[in-house]
Amino acid sequence: MCGIVSILTSSSSAPLADLAQAMVQRLHHRGPDAHGVWSEGPVALGHARLSIVDLSPAGAQPMTSSEGRWVLSFNGEIYNHAELRATLPGPWRGRSDTEVLLAAITAWGVDEALRRAVGMFALAAWDRQAQELWIARDRMGEKPLYYGQVAGQVRVASELKGLLAGAARPELSRPALALFLRHNYVPAPWTIWQNIWKLEPGHRLVLRAGEVPEPTQSRPYWSLSEREGEPFAGSEAEAVERLDHLLRTAVRGQMVADVPLGAFLSGGIDSSTVVALMQAQSSRPVRTFTIGFHERAYDESPHAEAVARHLGTDHTTMHVTGADALAVVPDLPRIWDEPFADSSQIPTLLLSRLTRKHVTVSLSGDGADELLAGYPRYLYADRLLRSQAWPMLVRRAARRVLTAIPPRGYALLGRVMPFMRQVGDKLHRVADVLEAQGPDDLYRRLNRYWQDPAALVVDGYEPAQHLGTMSPTWPAIRRFQSCDLRTYLPDDILVKVDRAAMAVSLETRAPFLDHRVVEFAWSLPQSMLVKKGVGKQVLRQVLARYVPPRLFDRPKMGFGIPVHEWLRGPLRPWAEDLLSEERLRRDGLLHPEAIRKSWEEHQSGRRSWGYRLWGVLMFQAWWQEQQSLITADT
């Protein structure tokens, strides 16, 4: 795992090497083992290396192809590099996958090399002959890549802090801020800054000096919607066998490393499957890691320890206190680099810190829920979408029934029966989505934190967001999976894991996101994924081959923190300062009225607005960090 940068300018006399070095230095956490810069005429490429495969200087980057035409800066892993190497002529200087990818680009061109590669990656490849800079990102979006025009130059980097090194901050994008307040993350291709973009997963883009890059110029080299073919026609037993084989193959390929390797283990289905397949193919105990909390409602460590004992892994659990978790809050704006408000970022960061003390690479179970219908909300969406067939008059009547008791009434009941407060919030949310106009609108309503995000932003509006190509014949669950695979997975889950792990120089790998696994999972009929209101059925059967169902067959917990309680308790002074009406008005970015109302309702216990408030708090904390950086630069 590494950090990459590149600069392209129309002025060949610009001193680019020093600037590229400054950009690389901002990404030191992504690659502390070595830094490299290559510069020629109008272009410079830089690289911060975290050595994983071929630790020798032969794997150093930026790397020039043997015939001299291509120069490559690469972040990630090509898991099938040994197979690709066998089909390419060489000569070979070392054992790195970077050298293999560079040879593949030379032999086949960028597009064909990308199509043949199995892996996670972001890359910048300079074609010295055509004077073109190619950038590309892996199919599912595991590795980040930002690009845009800064200070009259086209820049590319793994993180915004690298891209903006030595430059004034661009204008804040108010449309992106509105999108953030909807999702608690900024979806691709937007970023929080104007004229700076995220390259979308499975896309590549050709950049040329003097041209201003735009997202519309990027082209997909892989798309899940284009992989829509004949559904799997075999039996359920054959599907289980096939999924087991594909996951075994993916896990085996991702266990290749020249440094210590382990896995995150929560004790849930996804991570337990990955660890089980690792241990089945390892001659020694696999290193596994779990974070435990003293609050039982958030503690999965006993489940993880039970799975670890059964599989015989070398397991480490670290129990953290609320104070430990709260101590990392000031670090979040710096680590995530743009507003990001998935509160499970805190335990993910703590788990990454624990894991990095022992290993350099860790496998995870990310992606299984989206691929194999594991989220309970998919089932809720299925039921809610059926309500679309009801006449609007009936839906409005149902809405009136659900909202007959106001939130304050549920709050009063919650004093005697605490769970009733949450029931009230959920019923009022269901009432809102009953008025959805079709699947897209239902998805947006179910995945928003504020009723009208754009109304919170001063001079703001919310741009249209493309949720992907959905066949009208798809059932509701598949539609929602498709939307999540396009947005929530790459822009929330994978951003969360990448930044948390890279902050401590830990490489993470996700076997479920091997595109061969993805394409097979997408071919499975819904009847093999969901039965009797429970998802991931075919995966459950795979795991049952290795782990007794009694160890994993339980309700999904998630990986969260008590946000609602903390904002009423230990985080209240910090939050009160960031959400004060005076500060909000002074910043001039957010209208304070709705925010203050939600804060007061939350503090009184009338509503539980922890997640929507966490989004505003993470933006405010990020904005405060940006102002301090501007002050330091001047």
C-alpha positions in Angstrom: 0.0 0.0 0.0 1.3 3.4 -0.9 0.6 7.0 -1.7 0.9 8.4 -5.2 1.0 11.9 -6.7 1.5 13.4 -10.1 1.6 16.9 -11.6 1.1 17.9 -15.2 1.6 21.5 -16.4 1.8 23.3 -19.7 5.0 25.0 -18.6 8.0 22.7 -19.1 10.2 25.1 -17.1 8.2 24.7 -13.8 10.3 23.2 -10.9 8.0 20.2 -10.5 10.3 17.8 -8.6 10.4 19.8 -5.4 6.7 20.3 -5.5 6.1 16.5 -6.1 8.4 15.8 -3.1 6.3 18.1 -0.9 3.1 16.4 -2.1 4.7 13.0 -1.3 5.7 14.1 2.1 2.1 14.8 3.0 1.4 11.1 2.3 4.2 9.8 4.4 1.7 7.8 6.6 0.6 5.9 3.5 4.2 4.9 2.6 6.8 5.4 5.4 9.4 3.0 3.9 10.7 5.0 1.0 9.9 8.1 -1.1 10.6 8.6 -4.8 10.1 11.3 -7.4 10.5 11.3 -11.2 10.3 14.5 -13.2 10.7 15.3 -16.9 9.5 18.3 -18.8 5.8 19.1 -18.0 5.2 16.2 -15.6 6.3 14.8 -12.3 5.3 11.6 -10.5 5.9 10.8 -6.9 5.5 7.8 -4.6 5.4 7.0 -0.9 6.1 3.3 -0.4 4.8 0.9 2.1 6.8 -2.2 1.1 4.7 -5.4 1.0 6.0 -7.5 -2.0 9.6 -7.4 -3.0 11.1 -5.3 -0.3 14.3 -4.6 -2.3 15.1 -1.4 -4.3 13.9 -3.3 -7.4 10.4 -2.5 -6.3 11.0 1.2 -5.8 8.8 3.8 -7.6 8.1 5.7 -9.7 9.2 2.9 -12.0 10.2 3.2 -15.7 9.4 0.5 -18.2 12.3 -1.5 -19.7 12.0 0.2 -23.1 11.6 3.6 -21.4 8.2 4.7 -22.8 6.1 4.4 -19.6 6.7 5.7 -16.1 4.4 4.4 -13.3 3.4 5.4 -9.8 1.2 2.7 -8.3 -0.8 2.2 -5.1 -2.2 -1.2 -4.3 -1.8 -4.9 -5.1 -2.1 -7.0 -8.2 -3.0 -10.4 -6.8 -2.5 -12.3 -10.0 0.8 -10.8 -10.9 2.6 -14.2 -10.9 0.1 -15.5 -13.6 0.5 -12.3 -15.6 4.3 -12.4 -15.3 4.2 -15.9 -16.9 2.5 -14.5 -20.0 4.9 -11.4 -20.5 8.4 -11.4 -22.0 10.4 -9.5 -19.4 13.3 -9.0 -18.7 12.6 -8.7 -15.0 14.5 -6.7 -12.5 12.7 -7.9 -9.4 9.6 -9.7 -8.0 7.2 -6.7 -7.6 3.7 -6.6 -8.9 4.4 -3.0 -10.0 7.0 -4.2 -12.5 4.5 -6.8 -13.9 1.7 -4.1 -14.3 4.2 -1.8 -16.1 5.2 -4.7 -18.4 1.5 -5.4 -19.0 0.8 -1.8 -19.9 3.8 -1.8 -22.3 2.6 -5.0 -24.0 -1.1 -4.6 -24.1 -1.9 -0.9 -23.4 -3.5 0.5 -20.3 -7.1 -0.6 -20.9 -6.2 -4.3 -21.5 -3.8 -4.4 -18.6 -6.6 -3.1 -16.3 -9.0 -5.7 -17.6 -6.6 -8.5 -17.0 -5.5 -7.3 -13.5 -7.0 -8.8 -10.4 -6.5 -6.4 -7.5 -7.0 -3.2 -5.7 -5.2 -0.2 -7.0 -4.9 3.4 -8.0 -2.3 4.4 -10.6 -0.8 7.3 -12.6 1.1 6.2 -15.7 2.9 8.7 -17.9 3.2 7.9 -21.6 6.4 9.7 -22.6 5.7 9.1 -26.3 2.1 10.4 -26.5 2.7 13.0 -23.6 -0.4 11.7 -21.8 -1.0 10.9 -18.2 -3.3 7.9 -17.6 -4.9 7.6 -14.2 -7.1 4.6 -13.1 -8.8 3.2 -10.0 -9.7 -0.4 -9.1 -13.1 -1.8 -10.0 -14.8 -1.6 -6.5 -13.1 1.6 -5.3 -10.8 0.1 -2.6 -8.0 2.6 -3.3 -8.7 6.4 -3.5 -7.6 8.8 -6.3 -8.3 12.5 -6.5 -7.6 14.9 -9.4 -8.2 18.4 -10.4 -6.8 21.8 -11.4 -4.8 23.5 -8.6 -2.7 26.6 -9.1 -2.9 26.3 -12.8 -1.6 22.7 -12.8 -3.4 19.4 -13.2 -2.7 17.4 -10.0 -3.4 13.8 -8.9 -3.0 12.3 -5.4 -4.1 9.5 -3.2 -5.5 12.0 -0.6 -6.6 15.6 -0.7 -3.8 16.7 1.7 -1.3 15.5 -0.9 -3.0 17.1 -3.8 -3.2 20.5 -2.1 0.3 20.7 -0.8 1.9 24.1 -1.3 -1.3 25.6 -2.8 -4.1 27.9 -1.5 -7.3 26.1 -0.5 -9.9 26.1 -3.3 -13.4 27.3 -2.8 -15.6 25.1 -0.7 -18.2 23.2 -2.8 -21.6 24.0 -1.4 -23.4 21.4 -3.5 -20.9 18.8 -2.2 -21.7 20.0 1.3 -25.4 19.4 0.7 -24.6 15.9 -0.5 -22.5 15.3 2.6 -25.3 16.3 4.9 -27.6 13.8 3.1 -25.2 10.9 3.3 -22.6 11.7 6.0 -20.0 11.3 3.3 -19.2 13.1 0.0 -20.1 10.8 -2.9 -17.9 10.4 -6.0 -17.2 12.2 -8.2 -17.6 15.2 -5.9 -15.2 16.4 -3.2 -15.7 19.1 -0.7 -13.6 21.4 -2.8 -14.6 23.0 -6.1 -12.9 21.7 -9.3 -11.4 18.8 -7.4 -12.8 15.4 -8.1 -12.7 11.7 -7.1 -12.1 9.3 -9.9 -15.0 6.8 -9.8 -14.4 3.1 -9.2 -13.6 1.1 -12.3 -12.8 4.2 -14.3 -9.7 5.5 -16.1 -9.0 9.0 -17.4 -6.4 10.4 -19.8 -5.0 13.8 -18.8 -3.1 16.2 -21.1 -1.2 19.4 -20.3 -3.4 22.6 -20.8 -6.7 20.7 -20.4 -9.0 21.2 -17.4 -10.1 17.7 -16.3 -13.8 17.0 -15.7 -15.5 13.8 -14.4 -17.4 13.5 -17.7 -14.1 12.7 -19.4 -13.5 9.5 -17.4 -14.4 6.2 -19.0 -15.3 2.9 -17.3 -13.2 -0.1 -18.1 -15.4 -2.3 -15.9 -19.0 -1.9 -14.7 -21.1 -4.3 -12.7 -24.2 -3.3 -14.6 -22.5 -4.4 -17.8 -21.8 -7.8 -16.2 -25.5 -8.5 -16.1 -25.8 -11.8 -17.9 -27.5 -15.1 -17.4 -28.5 -15.7 -13.8 -26.8 -18.6 -12.1 -28.7 -21.7 -13.1 -27.2 -24.3 -10.8 -28.5 -25.7 -7.6 -28.1 -24.0 -4.2 -25.5 -26.7 -3.3 -23.6 -25.9 -6.5 -23.7 -22.2 -5.6 -22.3 -22.8 -2.2 -19.5 -24.9 -3.7 -18.7 -22.2 -6.3 -18.7 -19.4 -3.8 -16.4 -21.4 -1.4 -14.0 -22.0 -4.3 -13.9 -18.4 -5.4 -13.5 -17.0 -1.9 -10.7 -19.6 -1.2 -8.9 -18.5 -4.4 -9.3 -14.8 -3.5 -8.1 -15.3 0.1 -5.1 -17.4 -1.0 -4.1 -14.7 -3.5 -4.5 -12.0 -0.8 -2.4 -13.8 1.7 0.8 -13.3 -0.4 3.1 -10.8 1.3 6.7 -10.5 2.4 5.7 -8.9 5.7 3.6 -10.1 8.6 -0.1 -10.6 7.8 -3.3 -11.1 9.8 -7.0 -10.3 9.8 -9.7 -8.3 11.5 -12.2 -10.6 13.3 -15.5 -9.4 14.7 -17.0 -12.8 15.0 -19.7 -12.0 12.4 -20.3 -13.9 9.3 -18.1 -11.9 6.9 -14.9 -11.7 8.9 -15.3 -15.2 10.2 -15.6 -16.5 6.7 -12.4 -14.8 5.6 -10.5 -16.0 8.7 -11.8 -19.5 8.3 -10.5 -19.6 4.7 -7.2 -18.1 5.7 -6.7 -20.7 8.5 -7.8 -23.6 6.2 -4.9 -22.6 3.9 -2.2 -21.7 6.4 0.3 -24.0 8.1 0.4 -21.9 11.2 -2.1 -20.0 13.3 -3.4 -16.8 11.6 -3.1 -13.6 13.6 -6.5 -12.1 14.3 -7.5 -8.9 16.0 -10.6 -7.6 17.8 -11.6 -4.4 19.6 -13.8 -4.9 22.6 -16.0 -2.3 24.5 -17.1 -2.4 28.1 -20.6 -1.4 26.9 -22.2 -4.8 26.2 -24.5 -3.5 23.5 -21.4 -2.6 21.4 -19.1 -5.4 22.3 -18.6 -8.2 19.8 -15.3 -9.5 21.3 -16.8 -12.6 23.0 -18.2 -13.8 19.6 -14.8 -13.1 18.0 -12.9 -15.0 20.7 -15.3 -18.0 20.3 -14.7 -18.2 16.6 -10.9 -17.7 17.1 -10.8 -20.6 19.6 -12.7 -22.9 17.2 -10.4 -22.1 14.3 -7.2 -22.1 16.3 -6.0 -18.6 15.4 -3.5 -16.5 17.3 -6.0 -14.0 18.6 -5.6 -10.6 20.2 -8.4 -8.6 21.9 -8.0 -5.1 23.2 -10.8 -3.7 25.3 -11.1 0.0 25.1 -12.9 2.5 27.3 -15.2 5.3 26.3 -12.3 7.6 27.2 -10.0 5.8 24.7 -12.5 6.2 22.0 -13.2 9.9 22.7 -9.5 10.6 22.7 -9.3 10.0 19.0 -12.1 12.4 18.1 -9.7 15.4 17.6 -7.7 13.3 15.1 -10.6 12.5 12.8 -10.7 15.7 10.6 -7.0 15.3 9.9 -7.1 11.6 9.0 -10.2 11.7 6.8 -9.2 14.9 5.0 -12.7 15.9 4.0 -15.9 15.8 6.0 -16.7 12.2 6.9 -19.2 11.1 9.5 -19.6 7.3 9.7 -19.2 7.1 13.5 -17.7 3.6 13.2 -14.6 5.4 12.0 -13.6 5.5 15.7 -13.5 1.8 16.4 -12.1 1.2 12.9 -9.2 3.5 13.8 -8.7 1.9 17.2 -8.7 -1.6 15.6 -6.2 -0.5 12.9 -3.8 0.9 15.6 -4.0 -2.4 17.5 -3.4 -4.5 14.4 -0.5 -2.4 13.1 1.4 -3.2 16.3 1.7 -6.8 15.2 1.3 -7.0 11.4 1.6 -4.9 8.2 -1.3 -6.4 6.2 -4.8 -7.3 7.4 -7.6 -9.0 5.6 -11.2 -7.9 6.2 -14.8 -9.0 5.5 -15.8 -5.7 3.8 -18.2 -5.9 0.9 -20.2 -9.1 1.8 -23.2 -7.2 3.1 -23.6 -5.3 -0.1 -23.0 -8.2 -2.4 -25.0 -10.9 -0.6 -27.9 -8.9 0.9 -26.7 -8.8 4.5 -28.2 -5.5 5.6 -31.6 -5.7 7.4 -32.5 -2.5 5.6 -32.7 -4.4 2.3 -35.6 -6.4 3.7 -37.3 -3.3 5.1 -36.9 -1.6 1.7 -38.4 -4.7 0.0 -41.5 -4.3 2.2 -41.7 -0.6 1.8 -41.4 -0.8 -1.9 -44.4 -3.1 -2.0 -46.3 -0.2 -0.3 -45.7 1.8 -3.5 -48.5 -0.2 -5.0 -51.0 1.2 -2.5 -53.0 4.2 -3.6 -51.5 7.5 -2.4 -54.6 8.1 -0.3 -54.0 4.8 1.6 -50.3 5.7 2.1 -51.2 9.1 3.5 -53.6 7.5 5.9 -50.9 5.1 7.0 -48.6 8.0 7.5 -51.1 9.8 9.7 -51.5 6.6 11.9 -47.8 6.2 12.3 -47.3 9.9 13.3 -50.4 10.0 15.5 -48.1 10.0 18.6 -45.7 12.9 18.3 -42.0 12.4 19.1 -42.5 14.0 22.4 -45.0 11.3 23.4 -42.5 8.6 22.6 -39.9 10.5 24.6 -42.2 10.5 27.7 -42.8 6.8 27.3 -39.0 6.4 26.9 -38.5 7.6 30.5 -40.2 4.4 31.6 -39.3 2.1 28.6 -36.1 3.5 27.0 -36.5 1.4 23.8 -39.7 3.4 23.0 -37.7 6.5 22.2 -36.0 4.6 19.3 -39.3 3.1 18.3 -40.8 6.6 17.8 -37.9 7.7 15.7 -38.2 4.6 13.5 -42.0 4.9 13.0 -41.7 8.6 12.0 -39.0 7.6 9.5 -41.2 4.9 8.0 -44.0 7.5 7.8 -41.7 9.7 5.7 -40.7 7.0 3.2 -44.3 6.0 2.6 -44.5 9.0 0.4 -41.6 8.0 -1.8 -42.1 8.2 -5.5 -40.4 5.0 -6.8 -37.2 3.0 -5.9 -34.7 5.9 -6.4 -36.7 8.2 -4.2 -37.1 5.5 -1.6 -33.4 4.9 -1.5 -32.6 8.6 -1.1 -35.2 8.9 1.7 -33.9 5.9 3.5 -30.3 7.1 3.2 -30.6 10.7 4.3 -29.9 12.2 7.6 -31.6 15.6 7.1 -35.0 16.1 5.6 -33.8 18.8 3.2 -30.0 18.9 3.2 -29.6 21.7 0.7 -31.8 24.0 2.9 -29.1 23.8 5.7 -26.4 25.1 3.4 -26.2 28.9 2.8 -26.6 29.5 -0.9 -26.6 25.7 -1.3 -28.3 23.3 -3.7 -28.1 19.5 -4.1 -26.9 18.3 -7.5 -28.5 15.3 -9.2 -26.9 12.1 -8.1 -26.7 9.1 -10.5 -27.4 5.9 -8.6 -26.4 3.6 -11.4 -28.2 1.7 -14.1 -31.1 -0.4 -12.6 -33.2 -2.8 -14.6 -36.9 -2.3 -14.1 -37.3 -6.0 -13.7 -34.9 -6.1 -10.6 -36.5 -6.8 -7.3 -36.2 -4.1 -4.6 -33.3 -5.8 -2.7 -31.2 -6.0 -5.9 -31.9 -2.3 -6.7 -30.7 -1.3 -3.2 -27.7 -3.5 -3.5 -26.8 -1.8 -6.8 -27.1 1.6 -5.3 -25.0 0.7 -2.3 -22.3 -0.9 -4.5 -22.1 2.3 -6.4 -22.1 4.8 -3.5 -22.2 3.6 0.1 -19.6 0.9 -0.3 -16.8 2.9 -2.1 -17.6 6.3 -0.6 -18.3 5.3 3.0 -17.2 1.8 4.0 -14.0 1.7 1.9 -13.1 5.3 2.7 -13.5 4.6 6.4 -11.2 1.5 6.2 -8.6 3.0 3.9 -8.0 6.2 5.9 -8.1 4.5 9.3 -5.6 1.8 8.2 -3.4 4.1 6.2 -3.2 6.6 9.1 -1.1 3.9 10.9 0.6 2.5 7.7 -1.5 -0.7 7.7 -2.5 -2.3 4.4 -6.0 -3.8 4.3 -7.3 -6.3 1.8 -10.9 -7.4 1.1 -11.4 -10.8 -0.5 -15.1 -10.3 -1.1 -14.2 -7.5 -3.5 -12.2 -9.7 -5.8 -14.2 -8.9 -9.0 -14.6 -12.6 -9.8 -16.4 -13.0 -6.5 -18.4 -9.9 -7.2 -19.5 -11.0 -10.6 -20.5 -14.5 -9.3 -22.5 -13.0 -6.3 -24.3 -10.7 -8.7 -25.4 -13.7 -10.8 -27.2 -15.4 -7.8 -31.0 -15.3 -7.6 -32.5 -13.5 -4.7 -33.9 -16.8 -3.4 -30.3 -18.0 -2.7 -29.5 -14.8 -0.8 -32.6 -14.2 1.3 -34.8 -16.7 3.1 -37.4 -16.1 5.8 -36.3 -12.5 6.2 -32.6 -13.4 6.7 -29.9 -12.5 4.1 -26.5 -13.9 3.1 -27.9 -17.4 3.0 -25.4 -18.9 0.6 -22.5 -17.4 2.5 -23.9 -18.8 5.8 -23.7 -22.2 4.2 -20.1 -21.6 3.2 -19.2 -20.6 6.7 -21.0 -23.5 8.2 -18.4 -25.8 6.6 -15.8 -24.4 8.9 -17.5 -22.9 11.9 -20.6 -24.3 13.8 -23.6 -22.1 13.1 -24.2 -21.6 16.8 -21.1 -19.4 16.9 -22.3 -17.0 14.2 -26.1 -17.4 13.8 -27.3 -14.3 15.6 -28.7 -10.8 14.8 -26.3 -8.4 13.1 -24.6 -6.0 15.5 -22.7 -3.5 13.4 -19.5 -1.8 14.4 -20.6 1.3 16.2 -20.3 3.6 19.2 -23.0 5.1 21.5 -23.2 8.3 19.6 -26.6 9.3 21.0 -25.4 8.9 24.6 -22.0 10.5 24.1 -23.5 13.6 22.7 -25.7 13.9 25.8 -22.7 13.1 28.0 -18.9 13.4 27.6 -19.0 14.9 24.1 -21.6 17.5 25.0 -19.2 20.5 25.7 -17.2 19.9 22.5 -20.3 19.6 20.5 -22.0 22.6 22.1 -19.1 24.8 21.1 -19.0 23.6 17.5 -22.8 23.9 17.1 -23.3 27.2 18.8 -25.4 29.6 16.9 -22.6 32.2 17.1 -20.1 29.9 15.5 -22.5 28.7 12.8 -23.4 32.3 11.8 -19.8 33.4 11.9 -18.7 30.7 9.5 -21.5 31.6 7.1 -21.9 28.1 5.7 -24.8 26.5 7.5 -28.1 27.9 8.6 -28.2 27.4 12.4 -32.0 27.2 13.0 -32.7 23.5 12.1 -29.3 22.4 13.6 -30.0 24.1 16.9 -33.5 22.7 17.0 -32.2 19.2 16.4 -29.6 19.7 19.1 -32.1 20.9 21.6 -34.5 18.0 20.9 -31.7 15.6 21.2 -30.5 17.0 24.6 -34.1 17.0 26.0 -34.5 13.4 24.9 -37.5 14.2 22.7 -35.7 12.7 19.7 -32.4 10.8 19.1 -30.7 12.9 16.4 -27.1 11.6 17.1 -26.3 10.5 13.6 -27.5 13.7 11.8 -25.7 15.8 14.5 -22.6 13.8 14.1 -22.5 14.7 10.5 -22.7 18.5 11.2 -20.1 18.1 14.0 -17.7 16.3 11.7 -18.1 19.1 9.1 -17.6 21.8 11.8 -14.5 20.0 13.2 -13.1 19.6 9.7 -13.8 23.2 8.8 -12.1 24.3 12.0 -9.1 22.2 11.1 -8.9 23.8 7.6 -8.9 27.3 9.1 -6.1 26.4 11.4 -4.1 25.0 8.5 -4.7 28.2 6.5 -3.5 30.2 9.5 -0.4 28.0 9.8 0.4 28.4 6.1 0.3 32.2 6.2 
